[in-house]
Amino acid sequence: MFEYSLGTMKSQLVLKNAKILNVFSNEWIEQDIAIQYGTIVGIGQYEGEKEIDLSGKYVVPGFIDAHMHIESSLVGPEELSKALLAQGTTTIISDPHELVNIKGTEALDYVLAAGRNTTLDIYTMLPSSVPCFDEDTNGAGEFSAEQMIPYIEDPNVLGLGEVMRVKDVIYEKDKMISKLELCKDLVIDGHAPSLEGKELEAYRFADVLTDHESSSFEEALAKLRCGFYVLIREGSQAKNLESIVKGFLEHNIPFDRTAFCTDDRHLDDILKEGHISYAIRKAIDLGLDVCTAYKMATLFPAQIYGLKRKGAIAAGYQADFVVLNDPKTVSIDQVYKNGHIATLKHVKAFEPNEDLMHTVMIPEVLKEDIQIKRRDKNTIIQLEEGSLLTKKLEEEVPGYVYFEPASPYNKVVVVERHGKNGNIATGILKGFNLEGGAIGSTIAHDSHNMILVGDNDDDILLAAKTLEHFQGGYVLIKDHEVKCIIPCPIAGLMSTQNASVVTKLLTDLKEEAQKMGVPKAIDPFQALSFLALPVIPEIRILDGGVYDVVNEKFIEQ
């Protein structure tokens, strides 16, 4: 290969007259890019067997999502690959703990095999916290350190996924310590919303390296000071970029220990706004230096995860890059993957096992199962717009006022859907504002039981029956009729339909939900999917009941 770098032999492909972002020197340089066998062999003046004149267009490294869950896109890896490549993302770091919560190693085997079937580079973090909470009912039970051992040597496995069981770390619970020890020489991702003080220090002492849960500049700065890499999240529901980037700029904090991630981003948002490209554009609009913004999407995440041949346009690096018309607006002209223009042609999907296609097993749900006791004051789950956090309120909700028109309250129901105990829990939700129907989903982090919200019992029950019939997905009921449905039969999490169909259905669902009163600032299905996650403050609803995260106890309703 040295003869190609030296220029004594023509490379297979040379891109001429490119304005290249040098992520090492923070400058744009006008040179050629020589490529052989999918690798950049030189930057300078080169001749190639094939030459393409870029006519002064800008070239940056392919974008890297430092932390995401494929399942949140609602499509399989093959369809997601096409959508992300079109947006300039060439590599993702995926944590498949949603799938693994449902079907354990069988689900992990599926996502690894399907990932190898894509043009997109998909790296995997082994789920650390399955289940994330002992008193929540998932399908797979525990994913143990012993079960992880066969996967450690897989070249696409980079480390341990987000450690959500924070108390198990700082109080040295044996099962968690075994996982940390197993992955001690790899990257360990964190998940520590609102953690501070000595507990944060103890969490970092366990060699947890990253965190993506900072919802404010102050929280991000505290974690940076503690030695964490701060992954700045801009998802569909959790939008933390503006607060953190503004704060870093105002206080002159360097960005070299940060990277962009999406965590959970729906397909319609990806196709409409962008993926990591959206985060870059938004950061630049906030005043961040253009070179720094691109480094947060390329070099920095590659360095964090030890991807030595990614994140730069230089000799020896993988030929993944994005050709831009305008770097400030992230206007994409072409995307190259392994030295070839990324094609978005259909790839036959890797077929999941039949067991992964039949995971919704609920008991018969009757009206008497979902009633709430009348009290002087009820505990309320208050949604926070633009955040995954919730507030615990105590308010008087006389009679069944939350079923009245224009009421601020909705009923929220969780039904255990893995065929284990048939649990049904009911609570009161404020801030969702749905009128005239119900919506439901089998996507409810992290145990993914069925979750339903509505303003009347009949529509809530119809939503449950519809989801059972289609073996999972999203459904919207209006005036006692099924208005919209996205079937997601792969573990009740992902559709078998193509990206364009899912995007259209998802857009229709959101528009209909907004017509029924859900605020535009709330992604109805992302908000719903996080109401059952007991590791984010302040209050959640699980199949066992309404749960006070701060005080670590169930609340009688």
Buried (B, 14 or more C-beta within 10 A) or exposed (E): EEEBBEBEBBBBBBBBBBBBBBBEEEEBEEBBBBBBEBBBBBBEEBEBEEBBEBEEBBBBBBBBBBBBBBBBBBBBBBBBBBBBBBBBBBBBBBBBBBBBBBBBBBBBBBBBEBBEBBBBBBBBBBBBBBBBBEEBBBBBEBBEBEBBEEBBEBEEBBBBBBBBBBEBBBEEEEEBBBBBEBBEEBBBBBBBBBBEEEBBEBBBEBBBBBBBBBBBBEBBBBBBEBBBBBBBBBBBBBBBBBBBBBBBBEEEBEBEBBBBBBBBBBBBBBBEBBBBBBBBBBBBEBEBEBBBBBBBBBBBBBBBBEBEBBBBBBBEBBBBBBBBEEBEEBEBEBBBBBBBEBEBEEBEBBEBEEEBBEBBBBBEBEEEBBEBEEEEEBBBBBBBEBBBBBBBBEEEBEEBEBBEEEBBBBBBBBBBBBEBEBBBBBBBBBBBBBBBBBBBBBBBBBBBBBBBBBBBBEBBBBBBBBBBEBBBBBBBBBEEEBBBBBBBBBBBBBBBBBBEBBBEBBBBBBEBBBEBBBBEEBBBBBBBBBBBBBBBBBBBBBBBBBBBBEEEEBBEB
